[in-house]
Amino acid sequence: MPMLRCSVRASLLAITAMSVVASASAQTTSAAAPAKDSFGVTEIVVTAQKREQAALDVPISIAALGSEKLANFQISELRDFVGQVPNLFVNNFNGRSDTVRLFIRGIGQNDVSLTQDPSVALYVDGIYVGTSVGAGFESDDIERVEVLRGPQGTLYGRNATGGAINIISTKPQFDGIHAKGQLSYGNFNAIRGTATLNLPVSDKLAFRFNGMFNNRDGLQENTGLGRDYAEINRQAFRASVRFKPVEKLTFDYAFEYTKNKDVGTLTVPTAGSALASVPISAPSAVPGTGGFAQLQTFIESQFSVTSPFEDKRPDSASAYREFPQNYGRNMSHTASLEYEFSDNFTLRALYGHRDIDNRQFSDNLPVNQVFVNTRVVQSFIPQLPVGTLLNSIGPNGIAAPTDYLKFKSDSAELQGIGKSSFMAGSLEYVVGLYYYKDSGQLDIISGALGSGPLILQNYTTIGNKSYAAYGEVTFRPGADEKFSLTIGGRYSHDDREATRINERSFSFAAVGGFTPQNCAFFTPQGFFPPPTVCAQTGTVQAASFNKSFKDFSPSVTVAYKVDDTLNIYAKWVQGYKSGGTSQRSANPINFANGFQPENINSFEAGLKGRFLDNRLSASIAAFYMKLNQYQASVQTGATAGDRDFIGIDGNEFYGVEYDLTAAVTRELSIGVSGAFLRATLGAQSADVLNDRGQTVTQFFIKDQTSAPRTSIAANVDYRTDLTDDWGLAMHANVAYQSEIQTSSNISDNRPLPGRAIVDANATVTRKLSNDAEVYLRFWAKNLFDKEYKTVSFGSFAFVGANTVSEFGEPRTYGATVGFKY
């Protein structure tokens, strides 16, 4: 808290100082003409408010990265943004390569569920991506990425309580044939290639094609069954067309296809208890979990060790079960039609279709089942009869499901963007109608602890529809139009449906006991030792969820343009995230009741300016947000996978964000951005209904998850001409994030230590003509081979694996050759 107070004071002082500098800068600029040899910070144009604007003029805390910056930072997928944009946190979902979790200002989706929406809205060319599964796609030929921090309730609508991310692809151009390509090779036998062709047929029709492949061996060797961990095998193709039959009419269409056959990352136990002291009786002493007690008894009879796990990134691990390639296929169609009726009004229509087919194998304890992992086997072979133990347990694990997901979404939007004179001033406005629907099916296949067939564990279907109408009006009184008042609002209506059959869980009381299928499956495994008999008193019950939600989210922004180089603003925004249910609920009552929508109130004030003859760009924003009905994930069954969402009121988020970019000389530029964040839960405990119909109390930590208190990113770029034809460019950046909490639940939370990661590259360019060049780039990511964790949780403490972790990538390096024409 003292640190944040100091940060706020420093921010206020910075605002004052910037104002003074701006005033002096403006006077200097007006007194003297700009030098012929001037240079400065490059201005980037964004469409965060549905119209093209300079980032300086947008009253939003926004980070915009153009194509050159994306290349320098070696960003080709969302996970590459980790640490590069302060207060944006991106992470895998427990070993799954194409599923990402997005957080902005500490607000996000910690537990990915088909029946729950994300809290950060992801858009690709204006089209909403409705699920976190499949969002880990890799892209090339990107014009820019815009990260909008804070709720975007009016123009982006539901599911943007944390913020929004816009990915804008490069459109076909009419100004001639252009081509570019590159081929990279690096350690771990990494080979990546991209190619792009811009092909105008006439001054009215142009095509653009882009292809990409990315292959890499695993980061850790699998000395057991299956593939090496974290292998990459990806392909992507994009074809787009722009048709402009008349000057005022533009039609854009794009088809994109991505496929990956990645292998999941390695999750390993990194902390454990003495085997003889593991308390199996609670919370696992419920029907269907006797196998754990058998496992513990057998292990204790063979050997006893204390904390056999190493808290370090392993170079290899022996998978007990087959570790396969995953499969993900994303296909999308995007179309937009824009007609400029006049200089003062444009009508735009957008349509998007996305189709996802996904198979993800997830093994949270892959290395020889719980304690019998590679470290135990390597260290205690003389004491441990491995073959006997493995044969007695069998091949199926408590944490090795395969998810089969099919998901389709369609969206349509009609926008009107215009301006007019009004009361000696001007009006600018955006109005729109929005429609979205999706459908999906999730099958989870796994086996119980012990040998036997794999069965359908969870079958879930969804069908959702959303409607919205929105508008935003900006009034600028007076001829100078320095002052502006923006008022907006959005009405949303959501219809949500879901059904689920939970064929097998480790808890069955919620469905009336054991089914014949349960008894046939578990009895041969010794889960019911004589004289205990599996009573077939239960039935497989399908749970259903069907609810509608509605919301109106207003916004008010006041801005003042001091001069052409300095803007200040203050805003109040409300946001809304739809309600839903939990696909992994072990209690049909909880599944049917679901959870309520999130609602957020946000207050923000900021300053943006360009100073010192455009050689310094600076922005700073301070914010306070209060979130009610935060959808917290809690364990309500015997295992970590049995979870529900509950609503928590009174969650608070406040902090400061800043960004500085300086063109020190024509050759040298420096950038520093950072954030200070305090994010707290509104309650430290809550009563929940568990799988056995009992009300139990869950206890929470004080801080929000995935909300580092301090984030800092800094970069240095140096570019010079060696000769008329040869050039050199060098880039280095460091990204720091302080400690991160991983779970709201006290028993499950395992904080990730703070880390600083350094990346660097150097590029030599040879100009072949005014329109063509070739280049050679040497690059390294995680230059100093920092060992750090990206995932850490304690859900398997009940079998002695007190902490299970996933580590970030080690140092990777290589070279890239490329051309541009």
KADALIN-V237240 format. One record per run of one state. SS is the DSSP state (H for helix, E for strand, C for the rest). FROM is the first residue (numbers start at 0). TO is the last residue. If there is no record, write none. Layout:
ss:SS from:FROM to:TO
ss:SS from:FROM to:TO
This chain:
ss:C from:0 to:0
ss:H from:1 to:30
ss:C from:31 to:43
ss:E from:44 to:45
ss:C from:46 to:51
ss:E from:52 to:53
ss:H from:54 to:56
ss:C from:57 to:59
ss:E from:60 to:65
ss:H from:66 to:71
ss:C from:72 to:75
ss:E from:76 to:76
ss:H from:77 to:80
ss:C from:81 to:86
ss:E from:87 to:92
ss:C from:93 to:94
ss:E from:95 to:103
ss:C from:104 to:105
ss:E from:106 to:107
ss:C from:108 to:118
ss:E from:119 to:123
ss:C from:124 to:125
ss:E from:126 to:128
ss:C from:129 to:131
ss:E from:132 to:132
ss:C from:133 to:136
ss:E from:137 to:137
ss:C from:138 to:140
ss:E from:141 to:148
ss:C from:149 to:161
ss:E from:162 to:168
ss:C from:169 to:176
ss:E from:177 to:185
ss:C from:186 to:188
ss:E from:189 to:199
ss:C from:200 to:203
ss:E from:204 to:215
ss:C from:216 to:218
ss:E from:219 to:221
ss:C from:222 to:224
ss:E from:225 to:225
ss:C from:226 to:227
ss:E from:228 to:228
ss:C from:229 to:230
ss:E from:231 to:245
ss:C from:246 to:247
ss:E from:248 to:259
ss:C from:260 to:261
ss:E from:262 to:262
ss:C from:263 to:265
ss:E from:266 to:270
ss:C from:271 to:273
ss:H from:274 to:276
ss:C from:277 to:279
ss:H from:280 to:283
ss:C from:284 to:288
ss:H from:289 to:301
ss:C from:302 to:314
ss:E from:315 to:316
ss:C from:317 to:321
ss:E from:322 to:322
ss:C from:323 to:323
ss:E from:324 to:324
ss:C from:325 to:325
ss:E from:326 to:341
ss:C from:342 to:343
ss:E from:344 to:362
ss:C from:363 to:372
ss:H from:373 to:379
ss:C from:380 to:384
ss:H from:385 to:392
ss:C from:393 to:394
ss:E from:395 to:395
ss:C from:396 to:398
ss:E from:399 to:421
ss:C from:422 to:423
ss:E from:424 to:445
ss:C from:446 to:448
ss:E from:449 to:449
ss:C from:450 to:453
ss:E from:454 to:475
ss:C from:476 to:481
ss:E from:482 to:500
ss:C from:501 to:507
ss:H from:508 to:510
ss:C from:511 to:514
ss:H from:515 to:524
ss:C from:525 to:540
ss:E from:541 to:562
ss:C from:563 to:564
ss:E from:565 to:576
ss:C from:577 to:578
ss:E from:579 to:579
ss:C from:580 to:586
ss:H from:587 to:592
ss:C from:593 to:593
ss:E from:594 to:594
ss:C from:595 to:596
ss:E from:597 to:610
ss:C from:611 to:614
ss:E from:615 to:627
ss:C from:628 to:628
ss:E from:629 to:634
ss:C from:635 to:641
ss:E from:642 to:647
ss:C from:648 to:649
ss:E from:650 to:662
ss:C from:663 to:666
ss:E from:667 to:679
ss:C from:680 to:683
ss:E from:684 to:688
ss:C from:689 to:693
ss:E from:694 to:699
ss:C from:700 to:701
ss:E from:702 to:702
ss:C from:703 to:708
ss:E from:709 to:720
ss:C from:721 to:724
ss:E from:725 to:736
ss:C from:737 to:738
ss:E from:739 to:739
ss:C from:740 to:743
ss:E from:744 to:744
ss:C from:745 to:747
ss:E from:748 to:748
ss:C from:749 to:750
ss:E from:751 to:751
ss:C from:752 to:753
ss:E from:754 to:766
ss:C from:767 to:771
ss:E from:772 to:780
ss:C from:781 to:787
ss:E from:788 to:792
ss:C from:793 to:795
ss:H from:796 to:798
ss:C from:799 to:801
ss:E from:802 to:806
ss:C from:807 to:810
ss:E from:811 to:819
ss:C from:820 to:820
